[in-house]
Amino acid sequence: MKARIEIVIAVSLLFCAPVGAATVGWIDGIGAVAPAGWSITPSNPASTQVITFKGPTDKSYGNSCNAEATYGGTPYLSINNATKTIELKFQGPAPTMCILIYKPAVGFQGDFGPLAAGNWAFKCTNPLIAFQLNFTVTGAGAGKIIRVDQHAPLTTADGSSWSKAYRNLHDGLAAATSGDTVRVADGTYVPDVGSGVVDGDRTASFVIPNNVTVLCGYAGYGALNPDARNVDTYPTILSGDLNGNDLWGILNISDNSYHVVSSTGAGTLDGATITAGNANGSGDDGCGGGVLLKGSSLKIDGCKIHGNKADFGGGVACLEGIAPVLINTEITGNWAWIFGGCLYNDDANVELTNCLITSTRRFKAASSGAGVIDQVLQWGIEDTPGHVINYMGGRQPWADADKYREGSPLYRLGEVKTPTLIHVGGDDPRVPAAHSRTLYRALKQYLGVPTELVIYPGEGHGLSTYEHRRAKLEWDLAWFKRYLFGEEPAKP
């Protein structure tokens, strides 16, 4: 027997889209079997279909009341039509007393939809059962699906099936138009292979077309289920090593691509490993060895960006007033000769370092440069408050206080353990020094985290003098020597 507690939520989709509903309940009762994992049916739904789902709890609970006490309340679904996400959440208050009835709760089940055509994500961020399923709803207005697989058998490709998949990603991207989804199978892909591309051209890059979604990590041709997707089991590697001759990431890299991935518009890149870019050229070719975003709002989700080099922004460079979104993405082991080994931000509304150190303890040390600590504070004191408003979906602080709080590292600082070095220009109008002073006070004075604050007199959003640039490099070197290698060099 599987009892079900249902919560029905009416959902009004924007722009005259269909009206759907959502229900969620427990899989419980004597003999109830926990699902092996999270799944939806159908896996590739149409815009007219209701989608069912099921998934396991983290363990078997005596009854659903016990489960709700652990998870924090009654399960419900939140549907965001603007971002195309369905999130499993829990509405408190959690029960404090439960009746002693044995009716094991082992999983969740329910349904949602119909949904508007497009690329959707079904997820839960509760750490006990955190998951995310990405899927595409087809229908009127939905784009086509284009497949890329270097192992595809046919040379006359159109991307309509795995046997007719494009063998290189460049041609698959070239075939995509707004609204399309490109599915990429496992393998290593380099950007100088494809129609109209010159072998060895360092300016070659995987350019994500505007409003196109690129999903990596598919099993692809020859697999029992070619549409199976797991970015760890079927890794898609986008590499800037054009000649395949890199050694240890430091030798033979002078001929590598300047930017492995680039974008000047919107879109999504999901599940890729991006490596071996070397942006050591002039102008923009000195920025963004892994990813160069210029006037772009690309969403980078579930990617790994490592082993890239640049003058500015070894992992990612963001230029020209953009608002990219980076979710569940690891940016590690990248190198910048001047600024931003992880990320270089030039007039863009991006937060990364502070958010990284508040969401993980994997790092032994961190260096933060002109970071935003609180979005409401930023809205109130920066020189271009429109950046914050755009980042917050066009809403003012009083209209969506939860969103401003969610986007502010300040409210998660209690989790920080990482020794943090903070740099900021004393006259920075874009991200004023008040943010850095707030971060320093919280970490140093209240949380006892090893922290130093370096304020550069007369500097704005970036360091303009040789003396200050050298001082920053010396501070960073001393900081990482101390906390990575245990050395105690004198302060510069």
N, C-alpha and C positions, 0 to 999 in steps of 0.2 A: 504494500500500500504506500502511495506517495501523496502525502497531504500537501496542500499548496496555499500559502498566504499570498494574496495578490494585491498589488498596489497599481492602480491604473492612472496613468498620467496622460492627459490630453496634450498633444503637441501641435502647435501651429507652425508649419514650415514657412520660411520666408519666400517672397517672390512667387506667391501663388503655387507653391509646391503642395504635394499631397498632405493630408492630415493623417497622422498615425497615432498609435498608442503604445504603451510599454507596460509590461507586467513582469514581475520577478517574485519567485518564492523558493522555498526550501525543498530539496529532495530529502525526504525523511520517512521514517517508519521502519518497522521490523523487516529486515531483508532488503532494505534500500541499498543500492550499489552506487558507489561514488564513480563519476565519470573519470576516464583516464587523464583527461586534460580539458582545456577550454575549446569549444567549437561552436560554429554557427551552421544552420541548415536553412536554405541552400548556401553553399560556400561562395557562389557567385550569383547573388540574387538580382532580380529585376526590380524596377521601381514600382511594380504593382504587387509585389509579394510581401507577406509577413514573414519575418525571419525569427526562427526559434534558436535558443542557445541553451547550453548547459556547461557546467564546470564544477570541479571539486572544492570542498572546503579544505583547509590546511590539515585537518584531522577530523575524526568522528566525534561529534558532540552528543551528550546524553539526550538532548532534545533541542528544538530550535530556539527556545528561550536561553539555554546555556550558550548557544552559538551567538545570539544577539548580544548577550552580555560581554562576550569576548570581542566581537567586531565593532561594538559601539552603538548598536541600535538596529532598527528594522531596515532591511535592504530595499533600495529603490533605484530606479534608473533616471539619470539626468541626460537629456538629449540637447546638444548644442548644434543647431542647424547651420550656423555661420562657419564653425570650424569642422563640421561633419564628424562629431564624436558622440559616442554613447558611453557614459561612465556609470559603473556600478558603485553606488555610495551607500552609506548607512546613516539613517536618521535617528539621532538621539532623542530623549535620553535612553541610555542602555538600562535594561532591567537589572535591579539589584537583588531580586529574589525570584526563584523559579520553582514551580511545582515539581515534585519528584515523580515524574512520569518518564519511563524509558521509551523514547521514540527517536532513535538515532537520526541526527541531521548530518548528512554526508556530502551535500552539494547544493548547487543553485540551478534553477531552470526558469525559463520565461520566454518572452518574445518581444519584439519591437517592430515598428514599421507599419505600412510601407514607408520607405525612405526615398528622398530625392536622388536622382542619378548623380554619381560621382564617387570619389574615393573616401571611404569612411574608416573610422577606427573605433573598436569596442574595447574598453579598457577598465581597469581598476587599479588605483594607486595604494590601496590598503596593503601594508607590507606583508601581511599574512597570506594574501592571495594575489599579489600584484601580477598583472598580465596585460598584454595588448594584442588584439587581433586586427589586422588591417585587411579590408576587403573592398571590392568595387561593386557598386550598384549600377547596373546597366538599364537603359531605357531612353525615352525621348530626351534628347539633349546630351546624352552621355557620349563620350568620345570612344574611339576604338582602342583595342588592346593590341600592342605591338610587342612581339617577342624577339629577344636577342639571345643567341646561344652559339658560342664559338665551335661547338661540336655538332651543329646542325648538318645534315647530310646533303642538302640541296643548295646549289649555287644560285639558282633563280629564286631569290627570297622575296617575300612580301610581308613577313612577320605575322601572318594570319594564324599560324599554328607552329608548334615546336619543330616539326619537320621542315617547315618553310621559314624558320627563324633567320634573322640577319646574323651573320657570323661575327660582325664587329659592331660595337656600340655606336660608333660614329654614324653609320648608315641608319641604325634604328632611331637615333635621335633626329636625324635629318628627315625621316619619314613622319615624325610626330607633329601634330598641330594642337592648338589649344583644346584642352579637355581630354586628350589622349593619355593612356597609361602605357609605359614601357616596362615590360617585365624582363629582367636580366638573369640568366642562369649563372651557375657557378663558373669560375675561371678567372683568368687574368686578362684584362683588356687595357690596351694602350691607345692614346688619342691620335696617333699619327697613322692609323690604319683605317682605310675607308675610301669611298669615292671622292675624288677631288682633293685628297689630302696628300701632301708630299712626305715620304718617309724621312724621318729624322728632323722634321720641322718642329723646332722648340716652341713655336707659338701655338702649335696644335693643342687643343683642350677639349674636354667633354663639356660642351655648352648645353646647359639645360634649357630647352625652349620654354617660352612664356606659358604659364598655366599647364605645364605637362608634369605628370607624376612619374618618377622613375623608381620602381620597386626592385630591389636586388635580392639575391639569395634563393633563387628557384632551383629545383632539381633539374629541370630541363629535359632535353631530348634523351631518350633511352631509359629514363627512369620509369619505375612502375607507375608512379603518379607524377608526371612532369610538372604539375601545378603545385606540388608540395613546396612549401616555403619555410626555410629555416636558415637564417643568416650565418649561424655557426656551422651547421652541417654542410651547407652549400655556399661557401663564401664567394662573394663577388669582389674581386680586387681591381680597383682602378689605379693603374700605375703610370708614373711619369718616366720610368726607366725605359726609354724608347729603344735602346739597343740591347736590353737585357744583360748588361754587363756590370751593374753596380756591385761593389764589394763593401760590405759592412756599413752601407749607407753613407760612406765618406769618400770612397774612391770611384773614379769613372763617372762622376755625376755631372760633369760640365756640359754634357750633351742631353741632359734630361729636360723634360717639358717644363716651361716656366710655371704653368698652372695645370694641375691635373683636371680640375673641375672649375667651371666658371659660369656665371649667370648675370644677366642684366635685367631680369624680370622676376615674375613670381614663379611658383611651382614647388615641387617636393622632390627631395632625394632621400631615399629610405633604405637603410641596411647595407650601405657600401663600405668597403675598406679603401681608404684613399691614401696613397703613399708615393714616395719617391719624386715629388715635385721639387724643383730647384729654381726659385724666382730670384735670379741674380743679375737680371738685365736692368735696363734703364726705364724710367717712368713706371707705368703700371706693371711692367714685366719684372719689377723688383719687389712686387707685393703678392702675397698669397700663393706660396708654393703648393699647398694642398688644394685650397679653394680660394678663388678670387670672386668677390661679390661686389659689383659696381652698380649702384642704383638699383639694387635687387632686394626683394623680400623673400628669397628662397627659404623654404623650411627644410632643415637638415635633421633627420630623425633616425635614431638608432644606428648611426654611422661610427666608424673608427677612423680617426685621422691621425696618422703617425708617420714618422720618418721623412718629413718634408722640411725644406729649408727655403729661406728667403731673406732679403734685406729687411723687409717689413712684413710681419705676419707669416711665420713659418707654416703654421697649420691653416689659418684662415685670415684673410684680409677683407675688411668691410669698408668700402669707400662711398662717399657722396650721399650722405643723408639717408640711409636705408634702415630698415627694421627687420633683419633676418631673424628667424626663430631656430634655435638649436635645442633639441630635445633628446635626452638619453644618449648623448653623443660623447664619446671619449676623444679628447684631443691631447695626446701625450707623445712625448719623445720627438717633438719638432724643435727647430732651431731658427732663430732670427739673428742676423748679424748686427742689427741696430735696435729695432723695437719689436716686441710681440712674438716670442717663440710660440706661444699658444695661439694668440689672436691679436691682430692689429686693427684698431678702430679709429678711423678718420672721419669725424662728423657723422657717425652712425649711432642709432639708438640701440646699442647692444650691451648686454651684461653677460659676463662669463666667469671671470676669476672668482669673484666673491660668491657667486652661485655654486661654483665647483667646490670651494672649500666648505660650504655649508651643506653640501649634499653627500660628501664622501670623506673618508679619513684615509684614503689610499695614498695621499701625498705626504711626504716628510716635511715639506716647506712650500710656501707660496709667496709670490710677489705680485701685488695688486697695484695697478696704475690708474688713477682717476676713476675709480669705480663708483657706481650708484649704489647707495645703501638703502634708500627709501624713496619710493616713487612719488609719494605726496610731497616730500621735501624737494625732490627734483622738479616737480611741477611748479612749486612755489618760488624757486630761486634761480633756476637756470635761465639763460638768455633766450632760448627758443622752446617755450613750454609746449608748443605744438608737437614736438617729438614725442613727449610723454603721452599726450592725448591720442596721437596716432597709434602708439604702441599699445594703448589700453582700449583699442577698438573705437576711438572717437568719443569716449565717455569721460566726464569729469570725475574727480575724486568722490564727490557726494552722490554721484549717480551709480557708482559701482565700487564701493569701498572694499569689498572682498577681493576684487580683481587687482586693485592697487596693492593691497596687502600681500596677495599671492605673488606679485611680481617684485616684492621687496625683500632682500636678504636679511634685513634687520630682524625680522620676526623669527628667523631660524638660527640666529647667532649662538644660541645656547648649545648647539650641537658642535660648534667649532672647537677643534683641538689642534689644528695645524698652525705651526709658527708662521706668522704672516708679516711681510715687509710691505709697507704702504708708501707709494709715491704720489705726489700731486703738485700741480703748479699753484703757487700762492695766489695768482690772479686768474685762475681758470674760470671763465664765465659759463662754459658748457656743462661741466660737472664740478661745481664749486667745492672748495676745500672742506666745507662743512660736512660733506659725506665722509671724507677720509678721517676727519677729526672724530666723527661719531663712531666709525668703525674702530678707530684706535682706542677710544674711551671704553667701548664695550668689551673689546678683547683684552686690553691691557689691565684696566682698572677693576673691572667687574668679573671677568671670566678667568683671569689669570693665564691667558694664552700668551706665549712669547711674541711680542709685537713691537715693531719700531715704525715711526712715522717720519718720512722725509718730505719737507715742504721746500719747493724750489722758488725762491723770491723772484717776483716779476714775471714768472712764466705763466702761460695760458694753458690751453688744452694740448699739450705737447711741449717738448723741450727744444728750445731754439738755439741755445748756446753750446759750444763745444765743451765748456767746463761742466755744465749741468749734465750733458749726455754721458760724459766720462764718469762723473760722480755716480750717476745711476748704475752704470755697468759695474763700477767698483763695489757699490753697496750690494747689488744682486750677487756678485761673485762671492763676496765675504759671507753673505747670508746663506747661500747654498753650500758653501764649503763647511760652514759651521753645522748646519742641520742635516746635510746629506753625508758628510764625511767626518764629522766630529772635530774639525779643525777650529782653532780659535784665533783667526787673524785679527789684527788691529783694525778698528773701524776706519774707513777712509776719511 
